[in-house]
Amino acid sequence: MGNDELIRKRDAIKEICEDIEWLESQGCTEIPLAERKERDVDIIKNLPSVQPKRGHWMIEPTKEPEWCKCSECGYTNLIVEVFSLDGYHYCPNCGAKMER
């Protein structure tokens, strides 16, 4: 797996927790840190990578006040909030990274 591949955090957490539960069911309650690290790295390496979503905010000037919509999922928000200093760099609904 290359350094630039993406995985889902929830998948990694789920797999590591399932491994811990399996080890405990086998009577392994204490594992040396180096072995635990090696197991976790192997789990993460074997997870499928995901492609990042990329989108952009589409301005909808026909609505009053002005709204904008995510090009990926259609989530709408006030244009003022999206383009403020602390604006959304990711869609809060689908997680798409918003291109400028």
C-alpha atoms as a printed R data frame, in Angstrom:
    type eleno elety resid chain resno       x       y      z
1   ATOM     1    CA   MET     A     1   0.000   0.000  0.000
2   ATOM     2    CA   GLY     A     2   1.410   3.370 -0.987
3   ATOM     3    CA   ASN     A     3   1.643   6.217  1.480
4   ATOM     4    CA   ASP     A     4  -0.941   8.236 -0.422
5   ATOM     5    CA   GLU     A     5  -3.771   5.697 -0.311
6   ATOM     6    CA   LEU     A     6  -6.831   6.436  1.801
7   ATOM     7    CA   ILE     A     7  -8.739   4.079  4.083
8   ATOM     8    CA   ARG     A     8 -11.908   4.537  6.108
9   ATOM     9    CA   LYS     A     9 -11.213   5.156  9.786
10  ATOM    10    CA   ARG     A    10 -14.270   3.198 10.870
11  ATOM    11    CA   ASP     A    11 -13.058   0.160  8.906
12  ATOM    12    CA   ALA     A    12  -9.617   0.312 10.544
13  ATOM    13    CA   ILE     A    13 -11.115   0.672 14.021
14  ATOM    14    CA   LYS     A    14 -13.553  -2.179 13.392
15  ATOM    15    CA   GLU     A    15 -10.843  -4.547 12.130
16  ATOM    16    CA   ILE     A    16  -8.440  -3.755 14.984
17  ATOM    17    CA   CYS     A    17 -11.205  -4.188 17.591
18  ATOM    18    CA   GLU     A    18 -12.244  -7.500 16.035
19  ATOM    19    CA   ASP     A    19  -8.616  -8.654 16.160
20  ATOM    20    CA   ILE     A    20  -8.377  -7.714 19.835
21  ATOM    21    CA   GLU     A    21 -11.636  -9.567 20.572
22  ATOM    22    CA   TRP     A    22 -10.348 -12.636 18.695
23  ATOM    23    CA   LEU     A    23  -7.061 -12.587 20.602
24  ATOM    24    CA   GLU     A    24  -8.917 -12.315 23.914
25  ATOM    25    CA   SER     A    25 -11.174 -15.231 22.924
26  ATOM    26    CA   GLN     A    26  -8.003 -17.270 22.359
27  ATOM    27    CA   GLY     A    27  -6.757 -16.429 25.854
28  ATOM    28    CA   CYS     A    28  -4.212 -13.824 24.737
29  ATOM    29    CA   THR     A    29  -4.752 -11.070 27.267
30  ATOM    30    CA   GLU     A    30  -1.267  -9.588 27.186
31  ATOM    31    CA   ILE     A    31   0.614  -9.116 23.935
32  ATOM    32    CA   PRO     A    32   4.007  -7.460 23.652
33  ATOM    33    CA   LEU     A    33   3.705  -3.940 22.237
34  ATOM    34    CA   ALA     A    34   5.908  -4.745 19.229
35  ATOM    35    CA   GLU     A    35   3.658  -7.673 18.267
36  ATOM    36    CA   ARG     A    36   0.504  -5.585 18.733
37  ATOM    37    CA   LYS     A    37   1.981  -2.859 16.525
38  ATOM    38    CA   GLU     A    38   2.921  -5.389 13.843
39  ATOM    39    CA   ARG     A    39  -0.602  -6.897 13.884
40  ATOM    40    CA   ASP     A    40  -2.223  -3.446 13.606
41  ATOM    41    CA   VAL     A    41   0.063  -2.421 10.734
42  ATOM    42    CA   ASP     A    42  -0.791  -5.644  8.872
43  ATOM    43    CA   ILE     A    43  -4.522  -5.021  9.395
44  ATOM    44    CA   ILE     A    44  -4.239  -1.482  8.045
45  ATOM    45    CA   LYS     A    45  -2.101  -2.573  5.078
46  ATOM    46    CA   ASN     A    46  -4.733  -5.123  4.073
47  ATOM    47    CA   LEU     A    47  -7.693  -2.725  4.153
48  ATOM    48    CA   PRO     A    48  -9.006  -1.694  0.729
49  ATOM    49    CA   SER     A    49  -8.180   1.841 -0.301
50  ATOM    50    CA   VAL     A    50 -10.902   4.322 -1.164
51  ATOM    51    CA   GLN     A    51 -10.953   7.122 -3.675
52  ATOM    52    CA   PRO     A    52 -11.530  10.571 -2.214
53  ATOM    53    CA   LYS     A    53 -14.634  12.432 -3.288
54  ATOM    54    CA   ARG     A    54 -13.976  15.790 -4.861
55  ATOM    55    CA   GLY     A    55 -16.647  18.362 -5.467
56  ATOM    56    CA   HIS     A    56 -17.357  22.045 -5.587
57  ATOM    57    CA   TRP     A    57 -19.979  24.418 -4.273
58  ATOM    58    CA   MET     A    58 -22.527  25.333 -6.933
59  ATOM    59    CA   ILE     A    59 -24.125  28.717 -6.344
60  ATOM    60    CA   GLU     A    60 -27.904  28.862 -6.622
61  ATOM    61    CA   PRO     A    61 -28.621  32.579 -7.145
62  ATOM    62    CA   THR     A    62 -32.322  32.024 -7.818
63  ATOM    63    CA   LYS     A    63 -33.028  31.390 -4.150
64  ATOM    64    CA   GLU     A    64 -33.253  34.212 -1.616
65  ATOM    65    CA   PRO     A    65 -31.043  34.389  0.399
66  ATOM    66    CA   GLU     A    66 -28.334  32.891 -1.797
67  ATOM    67    CA   TRP     A    67 -27.616  29.234 -1.270
68  ATOM    68    CA   CYS     A    68 -25.010  26.898 -2.634
69  ATOM    69    CA   LYS     A    69 -25.180  23.177 -3.257
70  ATOM    70    CA   CYS     A    70 -22.595  20.352 -3.090
71  ATOM    71    CA   SER     A    71 -21.930  18.995 -6.581
72  ATOM    72    CA   GLU     A    72 -21.618  15.453 -5.180
73  ATOM    73    CA   CYS     A    73 -24.639  14.980 -2.917
74  ATOM    74    CA   GLY     A    74 -26.800  18.073 -3.347
75  ATOM    75    CA   TYR     A    75 -26.420  19.251  0.273
76  ATOM    76    CA   THR     A    76 -27.367  22.934  0.478
77  ATOM    77    CA   ASN     A    77 -26.147  25.654  2.798
78  ATOM    78    CA   LEU     A    78 -26.144  29.418  2.960
79  ATOM    79    CA   ILE     A    79 -23.472  30.855  0.706
80  ATOM    80    CA   VAL     A    80 -22.352  33.169  3.525
81  ATOM    81    CA   GLU     A    81 -21.490  30.201  5.756
82  ATOM    82    CA   VAL     A    82 -19.740  28.224  3.037
83  ATOM    83    CA   PHE     A    83 -17.486  31.045  1.892
84  ATOM    84    CA   SER     A    84 -16.734  32.576  5.307
85  ATOM    85    CA   LEU     A    85 -13.222  32.502  6.778
86  ATOM    86    CA   ASP     A    86 -14.080  29.250  8.535
87  ATOM    87    CA   GLY     A    87 -15.977  27.970  5.503
88  ATOM    88    CA   TYR     A    88 -16.500  24.384  4.512
89  ATOM    89    CA   HIS     A    89 -13.483  22.848  2.814
90  ATOM    90    CA   TYR     A    90 -15.375  19.539  2.924
91  ATOM    91    CA   CYS     A    91 -19.067  18.916  2.470
92  ATOM    92    CA   PRO     A    92 -20.484  18.280  5.961
93  ATOM    93    CA   ASN     A    93 -22.947  15.784  4.467
94  ATOM    94    CA   CYS     A    94 -20.900  13.506  2.161
95  ATOM    95    CA   GLY     A    95 -17.297  14.470  3.020
96  ATOM    96    CA   ALA     A    96 -16.313  15.535 -0.503
97  ATOM    97    CA   LYS     A    97 -13.262  17.793 -0.562
98  ATOM    98    CA   MET     A    98 -14.305  21.065 -2.085
99  ATOM    99    CA   GLU     A    99 -12.088  22.353 -4.871
100 ATOM   100    CA   ARG     A   100 -11.621  26.098 -5.144
